[in-house]
Amino acid sequence: MQIVGLRAAAVFSKICTMNAIITVVGRDKVGIIARVSAFLAKHSINIADITQTILSGNFVMMMMVSLDGADISIDELRKEMAEQSREMQVEINIMNEKVFTAMHRV
């Protein structure tokens, strides 16, 4: 019975993965990637994929992160990242990957 429970938990955890899309946009300056990455690491949030570019002096970054091991919820993450965005003078948005995908489905 214990093994069946463990298998069910493993299957459930694979089905219930929580990914989010984080976008960061603002004037380019030193340390944006470092600060965002350090903040995510502090909360055990894994960066699964990342892309960034500079467009006409504007920093643009998109990250896919896994919240599976995080010590905060996505709502708490939004709240804390809002403070970070004010301090860094950039715009940071966080969206559940499922919502993001549904919004961008053609």
N, CA, C and O atoms as a printed pandas DataFrame, in Angstrom:
     atom_number atom_name residue_name chain_id  residue_number  x_coord  y_coord  z_coord
0              1         N          MET        A               1    0.819   -1.202    0.000
1              2        CA          MET        A               1    0.000    0.000    0.000
2              3         C          MET        A               1    0.859    1.262    0.000
3              4         O          MET        A               1    0.526    2.242   -0.666
4              5         N          GLN        A               2    1.948    1.240    0.735
5              6        CA          GLN        A               2    2.854    2.378    0.805
6              7         C          GLN        A               2    3.459    2.694   -0.565
7              8         O          GLN        A               2    3.558    3.863   -0.936
8              9         N          ILE        A               3    3.864    1.675   -1.316
9             10        CA          ILE        A               3    4.471    1.881   -2.628
10            11         C          ILE        A               3    3.473    2.515   -3.583
11            12         O          ILE        A               3    3.831    3.413   -4.345
12            13         N          VAL        A               4    2.232    2.060   -3.553
13            14        CA          VAL        A               4    1.197    2.643   -4.410
14            15         C          VAL        A               4    1.026    4.114   -4.075
15            16         O          VAL        A               4    0.898    4.940   -4.978
16            17         N          GLY        A               5    1.021    4.455   -2.794
17            18        CA          GLY        A               5    0.894    5.851   -2.369
18            19         C          GLY        A               5    2.049    6.696   -2.863
19            20         O          GLY        A               5    1.848    7.830   -3.298
20            21         N          LEU        A               6    3.263    6.156   -2.802
21            22        CA          LEU        A               6    4.431    6.884   -3.279
22            23         C          LEU        A               6    4.377    7.089   -4.779
23            24         O          LEU        A               6    4.723    8.160   -5.277
24            25         N          ARG        A               7    3.940    6.058   -5.507
25            26        CA          ARG        A               7    3.811    6.199   -6.965
26            27         C          ARG        A               7    2.763    7.247   -7.315
27            28         O          ARG        A               7    2.970    8.071   -8.206
28            29         N          ALA        A               8    1.650    7.211   -6.615
29            30        CA          ALA        A               8    0.595    8.197   -6.870
30            31         C          ALA        A               8    1.114    9.605   -6.585
31            32         O          ALA        A               8    0.822   10.536   -7.335
32            33         N          ALA        A               9    1.877    9.763   -5.512
33            34        CA          ALA        A               9    2.435   11.073   -5.179
34            35         C          ALA        A               9    3.403   11.535   -6.256
35            36         O          ALA        A               9    3.419   12.716   -6.606
36            37         N          ALA        A              10    4.214   10.617   -6.791
37            38        CA          ALA        A              10    5.171   10.972   -7.846
38            39         C          ALA        A              10    4.442   11.401   -9.114
39            40         O          ALA        A              10    4.823   12.384   -9.750
40            41         N          VAL        A              11    3.398   10.669   -9.480
41            42        CA          VAL        A              11    2.607   11.025  -10.661
42            43         C          VAL        A              11    1.930   12.361  -10.442
43            44         O          VAL        A              11    1.931   13.205  -11.338
44            45         N          PHE        A              12    1.353   12.572   -9.272
45            46        CA          PHE        A              12    0.665   13.817   -8.948
46            47         C          PHE        A              12    1.630   14.997   -9.023
47            48         O          PHE        A              12    1.274   16.055   -9.542
48            49         N          SER        A              13    2.859   14.824   -8.504
49            50        CA          SER        A              13    3.810   15.926   -8.518
50            51         C          SER        A              13    4.224   16.279   -9.941
51            52         O          SER        A              13    4.496   17.446  -10.226
52            53         N          LYS        A              14    4.278   15.299  -10.841
53            54        CA          LYS        A              14    4.620   15.599  -12.229
54            55         C          LYS        A              14    3.471   16.321  -12.928
55            56         O          LYS        A              14    3.697   17.199  -13.760
56            57         N          ILE        A              15    2.255   15.953  -12.589
57            58        CA          ILE        A              15    1.086   16.584  -13.189
58            59         C          ILE        A              15    0.919   18.011  -12.670
59            60         O          ILE        A              15    0.528   18.905  -13.420
60            61         N          CYS        A              16    1.213   18.220  -11.404
61            62        CA          CYS        A              16    0.946   19.497  -10.745
62            63         C          CYS        A              16    2.159   20.414  -10.670
63            64         O          CYS        A              16    2.294   21.173   -9.710
64            65         N          THR        A              17    3.022   20.362  -11.639
65            66        CA          THR        A              17    4.156   21.263  -11.628
66            67         C          THR        A              17    3.657   22.689  -11.813
67            68         O          THR        A              17    2.692   22.937  -12.536
68            69         N          MET        A              18    4.315   23.597  -11.164
69            70        CA          MET        A              18    3.915   24.993  -11.233
70            71         C          MET        A              18    5.044   25.791  -11.864
71            72         O          MET        A              18    6.086   26.010  -11.247
72            73         N          ASN        A              19    4.827   26.218  -13.091
73            74        CA          ASN        A              19    5.788   27.058  -13.790
74            75         C          ASN        A              19    5.198   28.445  -13.951
75            76         O          ASN        A              19    3.980   28.624  -13.995
76            77         N          ALA        A              20    6.086   29.421  -14.037
77            78        CA          ALA        A              20    5.651   30.793  -14.251
78            79         C          ALA        A              20    6.557   31.446  -15.282
79            80         O          ALA        A              20    7.705   31.047  -15.476
80            81         N          ILE        A              21    6.011   32.452  -15.933
81            82        CA          ILE        A              21    6.759   33.272  -16.873
82            83         C          ILE        A              21    7.007   34.612  -16.180
83            84         O          ILE        A              21    6.076   35.255  -15.696
84            85         N          ILE        A              22    8.267   35.018  -16.141
85            86        CA          ILE        A              22    8.633   36.315  -15.564
86            87         C          ILE        A              22    9.207   37.164  -16.688
87            88         O          ILE        A              22   10.107   36.734  -17.409
88            89         N          THR        A              23    8.677   38.372  -16.831
89            90        CA          THR        A              23    9.245   39.315  -17.792
90            91         C          THR        A              23    9.780   40.515  -17.029
91            92         O          THR        A              23    9.196   40.964  -16.044
92            93         N          VAL        A              24   10.911   41.020  -17.513
93            94        CA          VAL        A              24   11.542   42.192  -16.918
94            95         C          VAL        A              24   11.859   43.149  -18.064
95            96         O          VAL        A              24   12.532   42.776  -19.025
96            97         N          VAL        A              25   11.372   44.378  -17.954
97            98        CA          VAL        A              25   11.595   45.382  -18.993
98            99         C          VAL        A              25   11.946   46.701  -18.320
99           100         O          VAL        A              25   11.314   47.101  -17.342
100          101         N          GLY        A              26   12.958   47.369  -18.852
101          102        CA          GLY        A              26   13.324   48.673  -18.313
102          103         C          GLY        A              26   14.610   49.176  -18.928
103          104         O          GLY        A              26   15.208   48.514  -19.777
104          105         N          ARG        A              27   15.028   50.341  -18.500
105          106        CA          ARG        A              27   16.290   50.897  -18.971
106          107         C          ARG        A              27   17.421   49.959  -18.593
107          108         O          ARG        A              27   17.484   49.475  -17.463
108          109         N          ASP        A              28   18.311   49.704  -19.536
109          110        CA          ASP        A              28   19.432   48.805  -19.275
110          111         C          ASP        A              28   20.370   49.408  -18.236
111          112         O          ASP        A              28   20.721   50.586  -18.303
112          113         N          LYS        A              29   20.771   48.576  -17.273
113          114        CA          LYS        A              29   21.751   48.976  -16.269
114          115         C          LYS        A              29   22.406   47.725  -15.709
115          116         O          LYS        A              29   21.873   46.623  -15.846
116          117         N          VAL        A              30   23.519   47.889  -15.101
117          118        CA          VAL        A              30   24.278   46.778  -14.535
118          119         C          VAL        A              30   23.504   46.127  -13.392
119          120         O          VAL        A              30   22.962   46.813  -12.525
120          121         N          GLY        A              31   23.459   44.784  -13.401
121          122        CA          GLY        A              31   22.964   44.043  -12.252
122          123         C          GLY        A              31   21.533   43.555  -12.291
123          124         O          GLY        A              31   21.085   42.921  -11.334
124          125         N          ILE        A              32   20.798   43.821  -13.351
125          126        CA          ILE        A              32   19.387   43.402  -13.387
126          127         C          ILE        A              32   19.282   41.875  -13.311
127          128         O          ILE        A              32   18.555   41.342  -12.474
128          129         N          ILE        A              33   20.007   41.179  -14.183
129          130        CA          ILE        A              33   19.940   39.714  -14.177
130          131         C          ILE        A              33   20.416   39.174  -12.829
131          132         O          ILE        A              33   19.810   38.258  -12.275
132          133         N          ALA        A              34   21.493   39.740  -12.309
133          134        CA          ALA        A              34   22.048   39.277  -11.030
134          135         C          ALA        A              34   21.046   39.431   -9.891
135          136         O          ALA        A              34   20.882   38.517   -9.083
136          137         N          ARG        A              35   20.379   40.570   -9.821
137          138        CA          ARG        A              35   19.432   40.798   -8.719
138          139         C          ARG        A              35   18.210   39.897   -8.818
139          140         O          ARG        A              35   17.770   39.325   -7.821
140          141         N          VAL        A              36   17.664   39.773  -10.025
141          142        CA          VAL        A              36   16.487   38.920  -10.195
142          143         C          VAL        A              36   16.848   37.464   -9.915
143          144         O          VAL        A              36   16.116   36.763   -9.217
144          145         N          SER        A              37   17.969   37.014  -10.455
145          146        CA          SER        A              37   18.406   35.629  -10.243
146          147         C          SER        A              37   18.683   35.339   -8.772
147          148         O          SER        A              37   18.298   34.285   -8.264
148          149         N          ALA        A              38   19.343   36.260   -8.089
149          150        CA          ALA        A              38   19.642   36.076   -6.668
150          151         C          ALA        A              38   18.357   35.998   -5.843
151          152         O          ALA        A              38   18.246   35.190   -4.921
152          153         N          PHE        A              39   17.396   36.846   -6.188
153          154        CA          PHE        A              39   16.114   36.823   -5.478
154          155         C          PHE        A              39   15.417   35.472   -5.666
155          156         O          PHE        A              39   14.907   34.889   -4.709
156          157         N          LEU        A              40   15.403   34.987   -6.908
157          158        CA          LEU        A              40   14.768   33.693   -7.168
158          159         C          LEU        A              40   15.494   32.569   -6.437
159          160         O          LEU        A              40   14.852   31.694   -5.856
160          161         N          ALA        A              41   16.809   32.583   -6.459
161          162        CA          ALA        A              41   17.592   31.547   -5.766
162          163         C          ALA        A              41   17.316   31.568   -4.266
163          164         O          ALA        A              41   17.224   30.516   -3.633
164          165         N          LYS        A              42   17.185   32.755   -3.703
165          166        CA          LYS        A              42   16.905   32.895   -2.269
166          167         C          LYS        A              42   15.613   32.161   -1.883
167          168         O          LYS        A              42   15.476   31.677   -0.760
168          169         N          HIS        A              43   14.683   32.087   -2.819
169          170        CA          HIS        A              43   13.388   31.450   -2.554
170          171         C          HIS        A              43   13.271   30.062   -3.194
171          172         O          HIS        A              43   12.169   29.531   -3.335
172          173         N          SER        A              44   14.402   29.483   -3.577
173          174        CA          SER        A              44   14.455   28.127   -4.164
174          175         C          SER        A              44   13.611   28.001   -5.424
175          176         O          SER        A              44   12.967   26.978   -5.656
176          177         N          ILE        A              45   13.625   29.042   -6.224
177          178        CA          ILE        A              45   12.906   29.049   -7.496
178          179         C          ILE        A              45   13.923   28.798   -8.597
179          180         O          ILE        A              45   14.872   29.563   -8.765
180          181         N          ASN        A              46   13.718   27.720   -9.345
181          182        CA          ASN        A              46   14.657   27.324  -10.380
182          183         C          ASN        A              46   14.352   28.028  -11.702
183          184         O          ASN        A              46   13.199   28.101  -12.125
184          185         N          ILE        A              47   15.394   28.544  -12.346
185          186        CA          ILE        A              47   15.251   29.142  -13.680
186          187         C          ILE        A              47   15.402   28.018  -14.696
187          188         O          ILE        A              47   16.485   27.452  -14.849
188          189         N          ALA        A              48   14.318   27.698  -15.387
189          190        CA          ALA        A              48   14.319   26.611  -16.372
190          191         C          ALA        A              48   14.814   27.102  -17.737
191          192         O          ALA        A              48   15.459   26.354  -18.473
192          193         N          ASP        A              49   14.514   28.349  -18.067
193          194        CA          ASP        A              49   14.933   28.907  -19.352
194          195         C          ASP        A              49   14.971   30.424  -19.214
195          196         O          ASP        A              49   14.211   31.012  -18.445
196          197         N          ILE        A              50   15.859   31.035  -19.963
197          198        CA          ILE        A              50   15.992   32.494  -19.879
198          199         C          ILE        A              50   16.467   33.042  -21.213
199          200         O          ILE        A              50   17.297   32.435  -21.888
200          201         N          THR        A              51   15.932   34.191  -21.583
201          202        CA          THR        A              51   16.409   34.909  -22.756
202          203         C          THR        A              51   16.385   36.390  -22.411
203          204         O          THR        A              51   15.509   36.860  -21.685
204          205         N          GLN        A              52   17.351   37.109  -22.938
205          206        CA          GLN        A              52   17.380   38.552  -22.709
206          207         C          GLN        A              52   18.041   39.236  -23.881
207          208         O          GLN        A              52   18.863   38.652  -24.588
208          209         N          THR        A              53   17.665   40.487  -24.070
209          210        CA          THR        A              53   18.247   41.284  -25.142
210          211         C          THR        A              53   18.173   42.750  -24.746
211          212         O          THR        A              53   17.504   43.120  -23.780
212          213         N          ILE        A              54   18.862   43.559  -25.499
213          214        CA          ILE        A              54   18.794   45.010  -25.337
214          215         C          ILE        A              54   18.182   45.566  -26.621
215          216         O          ILE        A              54   18.707   45.344  -27.712
216          217         N          LEU        A              55   17.081   46.281  -26.489
217          218        CA          LEU        A              55   16.401   46.897  -27.634
218          219         C          LEU        A              55   16.402   48.406  -27.449
219          220         O          LEU        A              55   15.715   48.930  -26.571
220          221         N          SER        A              56   17.171   49.104  -28.274
221          222        CA          SER        A              56   17.248   50.575  -28.208
222          223         C          SER        A              56   17.515   51.070  -26.788
223          224         O          SER        A              56   16.893   52.031  -26.336
224          225         N          GLY        A              57   18.426   50.423  -26.096
225          226        CA          GLY        A              57   18.776   50.841  -24.745
226          227         C          GLY        A              57   17.864   50.304  -23.659
227          228         O          GLY        A              57   18.071   50.581  -22.478
228          229         N          ASN        A              58   16.856   49.537  -24.053
229          230        CA          ASN        A              58   15.938   48.942  -23.079
230          231         C          ASN        A              58   16.288   47.472  -22.863
231          232         O          ASN        A              58   16.482   46.718  -23.816
232          233         N          PHE        A              59   16.363   47.088  -21.610
233          234        CA          PHE        A              59   16.628   45.711  -21.225
234          235         C          PHE        A              59   15.311   44.943  -21.272
235          236         O          PHE        A              59   14.304   45.390  -20.722
236          237         N          VAL        A              60   15.323   43.783  -21.934
237          238        CA          VAL        A              60   14.127   42.946  -22.042
238          239         C          VAL        A              60   14.540   41.515  -21.709
239          240         O          VAL        A              60   15.426   40.957  -22.357
240          241         N          MET        A              61   13.903   40.921  -20.705
241          242        CA          MET        A              61   14.226   39.550  -20.301
242          243         C          MET        A              61   12.941   38.767  -20.084
243          244         O          MET        A              61   11.955   39.291  -19.565
244          245         N          MET        A              62   12.971   37.503  -20.489
245          246        CA          MET        A              62   11.864   36.588  -20.234
246          247         C          MET        A              62   12.459   35.330  -19.613
247          248         O          MET        A              62   13.454   34.794  -20.100
248          249         N          MET        A              63   11.843   34.871  -18.545
249          250        CA          MET        A              63   12.310   33.677  -17.843
250          251         C          MET        A              63   11.155   32.705  -17.666
251          252         O          MET        A              63   10.020   33.113  -17.420
252          253         N          MET        A              64   11.452   31.418  -17.793
253          254        CA          MET        A              64   10.521   30.366  -17.395
254          255         C          MET        A              64   11.101   29.825  -16.093
255          256         O          MET        A              64   12.247   29.376  -16.057
256          257         N          VAL        A              65   10.312   29.868  -15.033
257          258        CA          VAL        A              65   10.793   29.397  -13.736
258          259         C          VAL        A              65    9.886   28.300  -13.195
259          260         O          VAL        A              65    8.697   28.238  -13.509
260          261         N          SER        A              66   10.476   27.441  -12.380
261          262        CA          SER        A              66    9.714   26.386  -11.709
262          263         C          SER        A              66    9.534   26.767  -10.249
263          264         O          SER        A              66   10.499   27.052   -9.540
264          265         N          LEU        A              67    8.287   26.764   -9.818
265          266        CA          LEU        A              67    7.967   27.087   -8.426
266          267         C          LEU        A              67    7.784   25.837   -7.577
267          268         O          LEU        A              67    7.354   25.923   -6.427
268          269         N          ASP        A              68    8.113   24.664   -8.145
269          270        CA          ASP        A              68    7.883   23.404   -7.436
270          271         C          ASP        A              68    8.585   23.336   -6.087
271          272         O          ASP        A              68    8.017   22.797   -5.137
272          273         N          GLY        A              69    9.795   23.861   -5.969
273          274        CA          GLY        A              69   10.529   23.803   -4.705
274          275         C          GLY        A              69   10.534   25.119   -3.955
275          276         O          GLY        A              69   11.239   25.271   -2.957
276          277         N          ALA        A              70    9.740   26.079   -4.440
277          278        CA          ALA        A              70    9.766   27.426   -3.867
278          279         C          ALA        A              70    9.237   27.455   -2.436
279          280         O          ALA        A              70    8.385   26.655   -2.049
280          281         N          ASP        A              71    9.771   28.406   -1.660
281          282        CA          ASP        A              71    9.295   28.575   -0.293
282          283         C          ASP        A              71    8.249   29.686   -0.179
283          284         O          ASP        A              71    7.848   30.061    0.923
284          285         N          ILE        A              72    7.807   30.215   -1.346
285          286        CA          ILE        A              72    6.738   31.211   -1.365
286          287         C          ILE        A              72    5.766   30.873   -2.492
287          288         O          ILE        A              72    6.113   30.163   -3.436
288          289         N          SER        A              73    4.550   31.390   -2.378
289          290        CA          SER        A              73    3.528   31.170   -3.413
290          291         C          SER        A              73    3.745   32.152   -4.557
291          292         O          SER        A              73    4.530   33.093   -4.443
292          293         N          ILE        A              74    3.043   31.921   -5.656
293          294        CA          ILE        A              74    3.156   32.838   -6.796
294          295         C          ILE        A              74    2.633   34.226   -6.422
295          296         O          ILE        A              74    3.157   35.227   -6.912
296          297         N          ASP        A              75    1.618   34.307   -5.570
297          298        CA          ASP        A              75    1.104   35.611   -5.137
298          299         C          ASP        A              75    2.123   36.353   -4.277
299          300         O          ASP        A              75    2.301   37.562   -4.425
300          301         N          GLU        A              76    2.794   35.626   -3.376
301          302        CA          GLU        A              76    3.846   36.239   -2.561
302          303         C          GLU        A              76    5.016   36.667   -3.445
303          304         O          GLU        A              76    5.628   37.712   -3.220
304          305         N          LEU        A              77    5.317   35.847   -4.452
305          306        CA          LEU        A              77    6.386   36.181   -5.390
306          307         C          LEU        A              77    6.062   37.486   -6.110
307          308         O          LEU        A              77    6.923   38.356   -6.241
308          309         N          ARG        A              78    4.838   37.622   -6.571
309          310        CA          ARG        A              78    4.427   38.862   -7.254
310          311         C          ARG        A              78    4.611   40.073   -6.336
311          312         O          ARG        A              78    5.132   41.108   -6.753
312          313         N          LYS        A              79    4.181   39.930   -5.096
313          314        CA          LYS        A              79    4.271   41.031   -4.129
314          315         C          LYS        A              79    5.725   41.422   -3.875
315          316         O          LYS        A              79    6.062   42.606   -3.899
316          317         N          GLU        A              80    6.581   40.439   -3.633
317          318        CA          GLU        A              80    7.983   40.731   -3.345
318          319         C          GLU        A              80    8.722   41.243   -4.576
319          320         O          GLU        A              80    9.589   42.110   -4.467
320          321         N          MET        A              81    8.379   40.707   -5.751
321          322        CA          MET        A              81    9.025   41.178   -6.974
322          323         C          MET        A              81    8.570   42.604   -7.327
323          324         O          MET        A              81    9.316   43.347   -7.965
324          325         N          ALA        A              82    7.367   42.985   -6.921
325          326        CA          ALA        A              82    6.900   44.356   -7.145
326          327         C          ALA        A              82    7.816   45.336   -6.406
327          328         O          ALA        A              82    8.140   46.403   -6.927
328          329         N          GLU        A              83    8.225   44.971   -5.203
329          330        CA          GLU        A              83    9.155   45.805   -4.434
330          331         C          GLU        A              83   10.514   45.869   -5.134
331          332         O          GLU        A              83   11.124   46.933   -5.233
332          333         N          GLN        A              84   10.978   44.710   -5.616
333          334        CA          GLN        A              84   12.245   44.664   -6.349
334          335         C          GLN        A              84   12.173   45.542   -7.596
335          336         O          GLN        A              84   13.125   46.255   -7.916
336          337         N          SER        A              85   11.048   45.488   -8.296
337          338        CA          SER        A              85   10.912   46.263   -9.537
338          339         C          SER        A              85   10.966   47.761   -9.246
339          340         O          SER        A              85   11.555   48.519  -10.015
340          341         N          ARG        A              86   10.356   48.192   -8.144
341          342        CA          ARG        A              86   10.417   49.613   -7.776
342          343         C          ARG        A              86   11.864   50.021   -7.473
343          344         O          ARG        A              86   12.329   51.070   -7.919
344          345         N          GLU        A              87   12.567   49.179   -6.711
345          346        CA          GLU        A              87   13.953   49.482   -6.355
346          347         C          GLU        A              87   14.855   49.540   -7.585
347          348         O          GLU        A              87   15.734   50.397   -7.670
348          349         N          MET        A              88   14.639   48.630   -8.542
349          350        CA          MET        A              88   15.484   48.574   -9.736
350          351         C          MET        A              88   14.993   49.489  -10.849
351          352         O          MET        A              88   15.680   49.665  -11.855
352          353         N          GLN        A              89   13.823   50.067  -10.682
353          354        CA          GLN        A              89   13.191   50.933  -11.676
354          355         C          GLN        A              89   13.003   50.218  -13.018
355          356         O          GLN        A              89   13.325   50.749  -14.081
356          357         N          VAL        A              90   12.468   48.991  -12.931
357          358        CA          VAL        A              90   12.097   48.206  -14.106
358          359         C          VAL        A              90   10.689   47.676  -13.879
359          360         O          VAL        A              90   10.173   47.722  -12.762
360          361         N          GLU        A              91   10.082   47.182  -14.923
361          362        CA          GLU        A              91    8.760   46.563  -14.803
362          363         C          GLU        A              91    8.953   45.049  -14.789
363          364         O          GLU        A              91    9.572   44.484  -15.691
364          365         N          ILE        A              92    8.418   44.399  -13.755
365          366        CA          ILE        A              92    8.501   42.947  -13.632
366          367         C          ILE        A              92    7.086   42.397  -13.569
367          368         O          ILE        A              92    6.285   42.812  -12.731
368          369         N          ASN        A              93    6.783   41.456  -14.465
369          370        CA          ASN        A              93    5.483   40.793  -14.479
370          371         C          ASN        A              93    5.676   39.298  -14.301
371          372         O          ASN        A              93    6.631   38.715  -14.816
372          373         N          ILE        A              94    4.760   38.687  -13.567
373          374        CA          ILE        A              94    4.814   37.248  -13.306
374          375         C          ILE        A              94    3.451   36.669  -13.627
375          376         O          ILE        A              94    2.424   37.139  -13.138
376          377         N          MET        A              95    3.461   35.629  -14.466
377          378        CA          MET        A              95    2.213   34.998  -14.864
378          379         C          MET        A              95    2.364   33.484  -14.824
379          380         O          MET        A              95    3.388   32.940  -15.239
380          381         N          ASN        A              96    1.351   32.820  -14.328
381          382        CA          ASN        A              96    1.324   31.360  -14.362
382          383         C          ASN        A              96    1.490   30.929  -15.812
383          384         O          ASN        A              96    0.852   31.485  -16.705
384          385         N          GLU        A              97    2.347   29.938  -16.047
385          386        CA          GLU        A              97    2.621   29.486  -17.415
386          387         C          GLU        A              97    1.357   29.051  -18.143
387          388         O          GLU        A              97    1.220   29.297  -19.342
388          389         N          LYS        A              98    0.430   28.407  -17.435
389          390        CA          LYS        A              98   -0.800   27.932  -18.079
390          391         C          LYS        A              98   -1.646   29.096  -18.569
391          392         O          LYS        A              98   -2.239   29.023  -19.644
392          393         N          VAL        A              99   -1.705   30.166  -17.793
393          394        CA          VAL        A              99   -2.448   31.364  -18.175
394          395         C          VAL        A              99   -1.753   32.026  -19.369
395          396         O          VAL        A              99   -2.408   32.422  -20.333
396          397         N          PHE        A             100   -0.432   32.141  -19.298
397          398        CA          PHE        A             100    0.353   32.727  -20.387
398          399         C          PHE        A             100    0.117   31.975  -21.688
399          400         O          PHE        A             100   -0.138   32.581  -22.729
400          401         N          THR        A             101    0.206   30.627  -21.622
401          402        CA          THR        A             101    0.019   29.799  -22.808
402          403         C          THR        A             101   -1.381   29.965  -23.376
403          404         O          THR        A             101   -1.548   30.083  -24.590
404          405         N          ALA        A             102   -2.387   29.975  -22.512
405          406        CA          ALA        A             102   -3.776   30.131  -22.972
406          407         C          ALA        A             102   -3.982   31.497  -23.641
407          408         O          ALA        A             102   -4.698   31.597  -24.637
408          409         N          MET        A             103   -3.367   32.529  -23.105
409          410        CA          MET        A             103   -3.515   33.873  -23.668
410          411         C          MET        A             103   -2.849   33.996  -25.032
411          412         O          MET        A             103   -3.283   34.797  -25.860
412          413         N          HIS        A             104   -1.798   33.213  -25.278
413          414        CA          HIS        A             104   -1.031   33.346  -26.510
414          415         C          HIS        A             104   -1.279   32.218  -27.499
415          416         O          HIS        A             104   -0.528   32.054  -28.461
416          417         N          ARG        A             105   -2.315   31.451  -27.267
417          418        CA          ARG        A             105   -2.674   30.379  -28.185
418          419         C          ARG        A             105   -3.375   30.991  -29.394
419          420         O          ARG        A             105   -4.269   31.824  -29.246
420          421         N          VAL        A             106   -2.967   30.577  -30.578
421          422        CA          VAL        A             106   -3.556   31.143  -31.803
422          423         C          VAL        A             106   -4.600   30.189  -32.334
423          424         O          VAL        A             106   -5.223   30.464  -33.359
